[in-house]
């Protein structure tokens, strides 16, 4: 077994992996960008090293820097978490060449499944049912038009190297195809360095059901049952649950076989997820994610199997600790993604500081978080900042427990999806096990979710102790020397003036404090303000143009999402203040409509 493992990620997933390593008696090495110096995952690590600037390309996506830190720290293996380099075959290959173990599947499997068109081709050859569509990318819009006519509208334009809902656009008619094709290509290039796009039939309101698989190097391939991830926005998951509310034992066995067959087809090793579409009794292969999923927690809750621990064991050459006939799903688990987003503004990203933070607790409640009071959610990274998971004996009771836990969760003054989750879990649609698309795509319903202004109860901490007159205290500071974070303890009277250091690396007691979301307003006059900070990717109107209410004005990229900004009123664009490629801050005027 390994003695030291580097975790090439940040936030909640980095902490999740480090906790598993701690329990296994393995030392953890953390990495961080300049923007993440004072974040919880840095302190959770046994030792931590600076990668570089906040921009992911110069830190968390830098293969060269991560391998350099792995060698410097003496790490024998690297766990990539999810996102960033988790599904990068070149990263897995580079680690192997450096003599470092990649805690994940072989590079060949990542490559085969990373290309969605190649994956569809492999699955088709293996007899796995796939969504009708092409198995080759369309080289240009003309080829895409031919493919769309053959497949039949509506079609989904999907980035060949995409995943996680990125690089996905829908064209319901030939008139919408060019824009959908262009959007999928743009996101594919931006997030996956691959602008190739393929087309497949767009299934109206299917259930998104996926199967967790584990495979070791001793020939064992098993599945841990399914997860239903049908509650989504912009084809990105918001709520996941296990087991699936519309999956019976016969279908579970059938889709489990599809998943294990898919894993065997690419000589898979490690933890992976086969995603599919459930339409009635039919099930179609969608894609395979060659990493641990965000929503792995619900499977852990119903099976009792630690998926991250199994990943580490498999990478160390050990056999699976469980056989297929030993896997049993008990009770029901639900996960709500706590995103820094404003649901009432059509899920616009909402980065900002956290002044007060308290996690829910009690029986059957789990929080995987990268947050604490005093930290800040930046616009540079993914908007998902925590996950709230509940378990109980059945779906109804697990829902009641989730609603209770959501009511206890306080994150102030950050705007999050907590109000959205509370609202949707209380609906008849959720109780009936529907996909709830009629709600997640209903802008009027979303606008009704304006977060309630909450009180901000104070939690006693260091500042309160000092104000009470503690003139001799023990402080621990973080000091960075040659790119490595060190912990320095200082005992004595507090120096006057502002603090000159940050809380240092080292394990801390659980973070508990009490407080909850905030909201934002919309345009009320002729000026249309930007609801978020980001980069203007596209401007859809010209100055002087006449627009209808709801017409697309521009597209702003923020927190790894493209956000369409629409006209708040009908009229003439009297002044246009944005340009493609320009940076924009929250509150800046995009245009005036008179």
C-alpha positions in Angstrom: 0.0 0.0 0.0 1.1 3.6 -0.6 2.7 5.7 2.1 2.0 9.1 0.6 -0.5 10.3 -2.0 -0.8 13.6 -3.7 -4.4 14.9 -4.2 -4.4 17.0 -7.5 -7.6 18.9 -6.7 -9.2 21.5 -4.5 -12.3 22.1 -2.4 -14.7 19.4 -1.1 -13.4 16.6 -3.3 -9.8 17.2 -2.2 -10.9 17.0 1.5 -13.0 13.9 0.8 -10.0 12.0 -0.7 -7.7 13.2 2.1 -10.1 11.9 4.8 -10.0 8.5 3.1 -6.2 8.5 3.0 -6.1 9.5 6.7 -8.3 6.6 7.6 -6.0 4.2 5.6 -2.9 5.5 7.3 -1.6 7.2 4.2 -0.1 10.7 4.3 -1.7 13.3 2.0 0.0 16.0 -0.1 -2.2 18.9 -1.0 -1.7 21.4 -3.8 -3.2 24.9 -4.1 -3.2 28.0 -6.3 -2.5 31.5 -5.0 -6.2 32.1 -4.7 -6.6 29.0 -2.4 -3.8 29.6 0.1 -6.3 29.9 3.1 -8.9 27.4 2.1 -9.8 24.3 4.2 -8.4 21.7 1.8 -4.9 23.1 2.3 -5.1 22.7 6.0 -6.6 19.2 5.7 -3.5 18.0 3.9 -0.5 16.7 5.9 1.7 18.9 3.7 0.8 21.3 1.0 2.6 23.0 -1.9 1.9 26.0 -4.1 1.3 25.3 -7.8 1.0 28.8 -9.2 -1.4 31.6 -10.1 -5.2 31.3 -9.6 -5.8 30.6 -13.3 -6.4 26.8 -13.6 -4.1 26.5 -16.6 -1.2 27.7 -14.5 -2.0 25.6 -11.4 -4.5 22.8 -11.2 -4.3 22.0 -14.9 -0.5 22.1 -15.1 0.7 18.5 -15.5 4.4 19.6 -15.3 3.9 21.4 -11.9 1.9 18.6 -10.4 4.5 16.0 -11.3 7.2 18.3 -10.0 5.4 18.6 -6.6 4.8 14.8 -6.5 8.5 14.1 -6.9 9.5 16.9 -4.5 7.1 15.6 -1.8 7.9 11.9 -2.3 4.3 11.0 -3.2 4.1 7.5 -4.8 0.6 8.1 -6.3 -1.7 10.9 -7.4 -5.5 11.0 -6.9 -7.1 13.4 -9.4 -10.6 13.8 -7.8 -13.0 14.9 -10.5 -12.7 17.7 -13.0 -9.4 19.3 -13.9 -7.1 16.5 -14.9 -9.2 13.6 -13.7 -10.0 12.3 -17.3 -6.9 13.5 -19.0 -5.1 10.5 -20.6 -1.9 12.6 -21.2 -1.8 13.2 -17.4 -2.1 9.5 -16.6 0.6 8.7 -19.2 2.9 11.4 -17.9 2.6 10.1 -14.3 3.3 6.5 -15.5 6.4 7.7 -17.3 7.5 9.5 -14.1 7.1 6.4 -12.1 4.1 7.7 -10.2 0.9 5.7 -9.9 -2.3 7.3 -11.3 -5.3 6.5 -9.1 -7.7 5.9 -11.9 -8.1 3.8 -15.0 -5.4 3.1 -17.7 -4.8 5.9 -20.1 -6.1 3.8 -23.0 -9.5 3.5 -21.2 -9.6 7.2 -20.5 -8.8 7.9 -24.2 -11.5 5.4 -25.4 -14.2 6.7 -23.2 -13.1 10.4 -23.3 -14.1 10.6 -26.9 -17.8 10.3 -26.8 -18.0 9.2 -30.5 -15.4 6.5 -30.0 -17.2 5.4 -26.8 -20.5 5.1 -28.7 -18.7 3.1 -31.4 -17.2 0.7 -28.8 -20.5 0.2 -27.0 -22.3 -0.4 -30.3 -19.8 -3.1 -31.2 -20.2 -4.6 -27.7 -23.9 -4.8 -28.2 -24.8 -2.1 -25.7 -27.8 0.0 -26.8 -26.9 3.6 -27.6 -29.0 6.7 -28.3 -29.7 6.9 -32.1 -27.2 9.2 -33.7 -23.8 9.4 -35.3 -20.6 7.7 -34.1 -18.4 10.2 -36.0 -18.0 14.0 -35.4 -19.5 16.3 -38.1 -16.6 18.2 -39.6 -18.7 21.3 -40.4 -22.2 22.7 -40.2 -23.1 21.3 -43.7 -22.2 17.8 -42.5 -24.1 18.5 -39.3 -27.2 19.5 -41.3 -27.0 16.2 -43.3 -26.7 14.2 -40.0 -29.6 16.1 -38.4 -31.9 15.3 -41.3 -31.0 11.7 -41.1 -31.4 11.5 -37.3 -34.5 13.7 -37.2 -35.2 16.7 -35.0 -34.8 17.6 -32.2 -31.1 16.8 -32.1 -28.4 17.2 -29.4 -25.1 18.8 -30.6 -22.5 17.4 -28.2 -18.8 18.0 -27.9 -16.8 14.9 -28.7 -14.6 15.4 -25.6 -17.3 16.8 -23.4 -19.0 15.8 -20.2 -20.7 17.2 -17.1 -23.3 19.0 -19.3 -20.6 21.2 -21.0 -20.5 21.3 -24.8 -24.2 20.3 -25.0 -26.7 22.2 -27.1 -30.2 21.3 -28.4 -31.5 22.2 -31.9 -35.3 21.7 -32.1 -35.4 22.7 -35.8 -33.0 23.3 -38.7 -33.1 27.1 -37.9 -31.5 26.4 -34.5 -28.8 24.0 -35.7 -26.0 26.5 -36.6 -26.2 28.2 -33.2 -26.3 24.9 -31.3 -23.4 23.5 -33.3 -21.3 26.6 -32.8 -22.1 26.7 -29.0 -21.2 23.1 -28.5 -17.9 23.5 -30.5 -17.0 26.7 -28.5 -17.5 25.0 -25.1 -15.7 21.8 -26.3 -12.7 23.9 -27.3 -12.8 25.9 -24.1 -13.2 23.1 -21.5 -11.7 20.1 -23.3 -9.4 21.5 -26.0 -11.5 19.7 -28.6 -14.0 21.5 -30.8 -15.3 18.4 -32.6 -19.1 18.0 -32.4 -21.3 15.0 -33.0 -25.1 14.7 -33.2 -27.6 12.4 -31.6 -31.4 12.2 -31.2 -32.5 14.5 -28.4 -34.8 12.5 -26.1 -37.6 14.6 -24.6 -37.6 14.4 -20.8 -35.9 11.1 -20.2 -34.6 10.0 -16.8 -30.9 10.3 -16.4 -29.9 7.0 -14.7 -26.2 6.0 -14.2 -24.5 2.9 -12.8 -21.5 2.9 -10.5 -18.8 0.3 -11.5 -15.6 -0.9 -9.8 -13.0 -3.0 -11.5 -9.7 -4.3 -10.2 -6.6 -5.8 -11.9 -7.5 -9.3 -10.8 -10.4 -9.7 -13.2 -13.3 -8.6 -10.9 -15.8 -6.1 -12.3 -18.9 -5.3 -10.2 -21.6 -2.6 -10.1 -23.0 -0.9 -7.0 -26.5 -0.2 -8.4 -27.8 2.9 -9.9 -28.2 6.6 -9.2 -31.0 8.8 -10.7 -29.7 12.3 -11.6 -32.7 13.6 -13.5 -33.0 17.0 -11.7 -30.8 19.2 -13.8 -30.3 22.7 -15.1 -28.6 23.2 -18.5 -28.0 19.5 -18.6 -25.9 19.7 -15.4 -27.0 17.8 -12.3 -28.5 19.4 -9.2 -30.0 16.6 -7.2 -29.1 12.9 -7.2 -30.6 9.9 -5.5 -30.1 6.2 -5.0 -31.8 3.9 -5.8 -33.6 5.2 -8.8 -37.3 5.8 -8.1 -38.4 4.1 -11.3 -35.9 1.2 -11.4 -37.1 -2.2 -10.3 -34.9 -5.3 -9.7 -35.2 -6.6 -13.2 -34.0 -3.3 -14.7 -31.3 -2.9 -12.1 -29.8 -6.3 -13.1 -30.2 -5.4 -16.8 -28.5 -2.0 -16.6 -25.9 -3.4 -14.2 -24.9 -5.9 -16.8 -24.8 -3.1 -19.5 -22.4 -1.2 -17.2 -20.1 -4.1 -16.4 -20.0 -5.1 -20.0 -19.0 -1.6 -21.0 -16.2 -1.6 -18.4 -14.9 -4.9 -19.7 -15.0 -3.7 -23.3 -12.3 -1.2 -22.5 -10.3 -3.3 -20.0 -11.4 -0.9 -17.3 -9.7 -0.6 -13.9 -10.8 1.6 -11.0 -14.1 3.4 -10.2 -16.2 4.6 -13.2 -19.7 5.5 -14.0 -21.8 4.4 -17.0 -24.4 7.1 -17.7 -27.6 6.3 -19.6 -31.1 7.5 -20.5 -34.1 5.7 -19.1 -37.2 6.0 -21.3 -39.9 3.7 -19.8 -38.4 0.3 -19.8 -35.7 1.2 -22.4 -32.2 2.1 -21.4 -29.6 3.7 -23.7 -25.9 4.2 -23.1 -24.9 7.9 -22.9 -21.3 8.0 -21.9 -18.8 6.6 -19.4 -17.1 8.9 -16.9 -13.7 7.5 -16.0 -13.4 9.0 -12.5 -15.1 9.3 -9.2 -18.4 11.2 -9.7 -19.6 14.2 -7.7 -22.6 12.1 -6.6 -20.7 9.0 -5.5 -21.8 9.8 -2.0 -25.4 8.6 -2.4 -24.1 5.2 -3.5 -21.8 5.0 -0.5 -24.7 5.8 1.8 -27.0 3.0 0.5 -24.3 0.3 0.0 -21.9 1.2 2.8 -18.9 0.8 0.4 -16.3 3.6 0.5 -15.7 4.2 -3.2 -12.6 6.4 -2.8 -11.0 3.7 -0.5 -11.7 1.1 -3.2 -10.0 3.4 -5.8 -6.8 3.6 -3.7 -6.8 -0.2 -3.1 -7.3 -1.0 -6.8 -4.5 1.4 -7.8 -2.2 -0.3 -5.2 -2.9 -3.6 -6.9 -5.2 -5.0 -4.3 -8.4 -6.9 -5.1 -11.8 -5.5 -4.5 -12.9 -5.8 -0.9 -16.5 -6.9 -2.0 -18.0 -9.3 -4.5 -21.1 -8.7 -6.6 -23.3 -11.0 -4.5 -22.3 -9.0 -1.4 -23.5 -5.7 -2.7 -26.8 -4.7 -1.2 -28.7 -1.4 -1.4 -30.4 -0.4 1.8 -32.7 2.5 2.3 -32.6 5.7 0.2 -30.1 8.5 -0.1 -30.5 12.0 -1.7 -27.8 14.5 -2.5 -28.3 18.3 -3.1 -25.5 20.2 -4.8 -24.9 23.4 -2.9 -23.9 25.7 -5.8 -23.0 29.4 -5.5 -25.8 30.3 -7.9 -28.9 32.4 -7.9 -31.7 30.1 -9.1 -34.1 33.2 -9.2 -31.7 34.7 -11.8 -31.8 31.6 -14.0 -29.0 29.9 -12.1 -26.5 32.8 -12.6 -23.2 32.2 -10.8 -23.0 34.1 -7.5 -19.4 34.2 -6.2 -18.7 36.1 -3.0 -17.4 36.0 0.6 -18.6 33.8 3.4 -18.9 35.6 6.8 -20.9 32.9 8.7 -21.1 29.2 8.1 -22.9 26.3 9.8 -23.5 22.8 8.6 -26.5 20.7 9.4 -26.1 17.6 11.6 -28.0 14.7 13.1 -28.8 11.1 12.1 -28.4 10.2 8.4 -26.9 13.6 7.5 -23.5 14.0 5.6 -21.9 17.2 4.4 -18.9 17.2 2.0 -17.8 20.8 1.9 -14.8 23.0 1.1 -16.2 26.0 2.9 -15.8 27.8 6.2 -16.4 31.3 7.6 -13.8 33.8 6.3 -13.3 32.1 2.9 -14.5 33.4 -0.4 -16.0 31.7 -3.4 -14.1 33.0 -6.4 -15.5 33.2 -10.0 -12.4 31.3 -11.2 -13.6 27.8 -10.4 -16.7 25.6 -10.5 -19.8 27.0 -8.6 -20.4 23.8 -6.7 -19.0 24.4 -3.2 -20.5 21.7 -1.1 -22.8 18.7 -1.1 -25.5 17.8 1.4 -26.5 14.2 1.6 -29.2 12.5 3.6 -30.2 8.8 4.2 -33.2 7.2 5.6 -35.2 4.0 5.3 -37.2 5.1 2.2 -37.4 8.0 -0.3 -40.2 9.9 1.6 -38.3 9.8 4.9 -35.0 10.7 3.2 -36.8 13.7 1.6 -38.1 14.8 5.0 -34.6 14.6 6.5 -33.2 16.5 3.6 -35.7 19.3 4.0 -34.8 19.5 7.7 -31.1 19.6 7.0 -31.5 22.3 4.3 -33.4 24.3 6.9 -30.4 24.1 9.2 -27.7 24.9 6.6 -26.5 28.5 6.9 -24.0 30.1 4.5 -24.0 33.9 4.7 -24.1 36.2 2.9 -23.4 33.9 -0.1 -26.3 33.2 -2.5 -26.7 29.4 -3.0 -29.2 26.9 -4.3 -30.5 26.1 -0.8 -33.8 27.9 -1.5 -34.2 26.1 -4.8 -33.7 22.7 -3.2 -36.1 23.4 -0.4 -38.8 24.5 -2.9 -38.4 21.6 -5.4 -38.3 18.9 -2.7 -41.6 20.1 -1.4 -43.4 19.8 -4.8 -45.8 17.1 -5.9 -43.5 16.5 -9.0 -40.7 15.5 -6.7 -43.0 13.3 -4.6 -44.1 11.5 -7.8 -40.5 10.9 -8.9 -40.8 13.2 -12.0 -37.8 14.9 -13.7 -39.2 18.4 -12.6 -38.1 19.9 -15.9 -41.3 21.9 -16.0 -40.0 23.7 -12.9 -36.3 24.0 -13.6 -37.0 25.6 -17.0 -39.8 27.8 -15.8 -38.3 31.3 -15.3 -41.4 32.6 -13.5 -41.2 29.7 -10.9 -37.5 30.3 -10.6 -38.0 34.0 -10.0 -40.3 33.2 -7.1 -37.3 31.7 -5.3 -35.8 35.0 -4.3 -33.9 34.1 -1.1 -35.3 35.4 2.2 -33.1 37.9 3.9 -31.8 36.1 7.0 -30.5 37.1 10.4 -26.8 36.8 11.0 -26.3 35.2 14.4 -22.7 35.6 15.5 -20.6 32.6 16.5 -18.0 33.0 19.2 -14.5 32.8 17.8 -11.0 34.2 18.1 -12.2 37.8 17.6 -14.8 37.4 20.4 -12.2 36.0 22.7 -9.8 38.8 22.0 -12.5 41.4 22.5 -13.3 39.8 25.9 -9.8 40.6 27.0 -7.6 37.6 26.2 -4.2 39.3 26.0 -2.1 36.1 25.9 -3.2 33.6 23.2 -1.8 30.9 21.1 -1.9 31.5 17.3 -1.0 29.4 14.4 0.1 31.0 11.1 0.8 29.7 7.6 4.2 30.5 6.3 5.1 29.6 2.7 8.8 28.7 2.2 10.1 27.7 -1.2 6.5 26.8 -2.4 5.7 24.6 0.6 3.3 25.6 3.4 4.6 25.4 6.9 2.7 25.8 10.2 4.2 28.2 12.8 2.8 28.5 16.3 3.1 31.8 18.2 2.3 32.1 21.9 2.1 35.5 23.6 0.4 38.8 23.6 -1.5 39.7 20.5 0.2 42.4 18.4 -1.9 45.5 17.7 -3.1 46.0 14.1 -4.3 43.7 11.4 -3.3 40.0 11.3 -0.3 39.3 9.2 -0.8 35.7 8.6 -3.5 33.1 7.9 -4.6 30.0 9.9 -2.0 27.4 9.1 -2.0 23.9 7.7 -2.9 21.1 10.1 -6.1 19.3 11.1 -8.8 21.4 12.7 -12.0 20.6 14.7 -15.1 20.3 12.5 -16.3 23.6 11.2 -19.7 24.5 12.8 -21.2 28.0 12.9 -24.8 29.3 12.2 -26.1 31.4 9.3 -27.9 31.6 5.2 -28.3 32.8 1.5 -28.9 36.2 0.0 -30.5 37.5 -3.1 -30.1 40.0 -5.9 -32.4 42.3 -7.8 -33.1 42.8 -11.5 -33.3 45.7 -13.9 -36.1 48.2 -13.2 -35.3 51.0 -15.6 -33.9 51.2 -19.1 -30.4 50.0 -18.0 -29.7 46.3 -18.1 -27.1 45.4 -15.5 -24.9 42.3 -15.6 -26.0 39.9 -12.9 -22.5 38.4 -12.6 -18.8 38.9 -13.1 -17.2 37.2 -16.1 -16.1 37.4 -19.7 -18.4 38.4 -22.6 -18.3 35.5 -25.1 -20.9 36.7 -27.5 -22.9 39.9 -28.3 -26.2 39.0 -30.0 -27.5 42.6 -30.8 -26.3 45.8 -32.3 -26.8 49.3 -31.0 -30.0 50.7 -32.4 -31.7 47.3 -32.8 -35.3 46.7 -31.8 -35.6 43.8 -29.3 -38.5 42.0 -27.6 -38.6 41.2 -23.9 -36.6 38.0 -23.4 -34.5 38.4 -26.5 -30.8 37.3 -26.2 -28.5 40.3 -25.6 -25.2 38.6 -24.9 -23.6 35.5 -23.4 -21.3 35.8 -20.4 -19.0 33.1 -19.2 -18.5 32.8 -15.5 -17.5 29.9 -13.2 -17.2 27.5 -16.1 -20.7 28.2 -17.4 -22.1 30.1 -20.3 -25.0 32.4 -19.1 -27.4 33.9 -21.6 -28.4 37.5 -20.7 -31.8 38.5 -22.1 -33.7 41.8 -22.5 -35.6 42.8 -19.5 -38.0 44.8 -21.6 -39.0 45.4 -25.2 -37.7 48.5 -27.0 -34.7 50.0 -28.8 -31.1 49.3 -27.8 -30.1 52.9 -27.3 -26.6 52.2 -25.9 -24.5 49.0 -26.1 -21.7 49.0 -23.6 -20.2 45.5 -24.0 -17.9 43.8 -26.5 -16.9 40.2 -27.2 -13.9 39.1 -25.2 -14.2 42.0 -22.7 -14.3 41.4 -18.9 -17.5 42.5 -17.1 -18.3 43.0 -13.4 -21.5 42.3 -11.6 -23.7 45.4 -11.8 -22.0 46.9 -14.9 -24.4 48.1 -17.5 -24.7 45.8 -20.5 -27.0 48.1 -22.5 -29.9 50.5 -22.2 -33.2 49.7 -23.8 -35.7 52.5 -24.3 
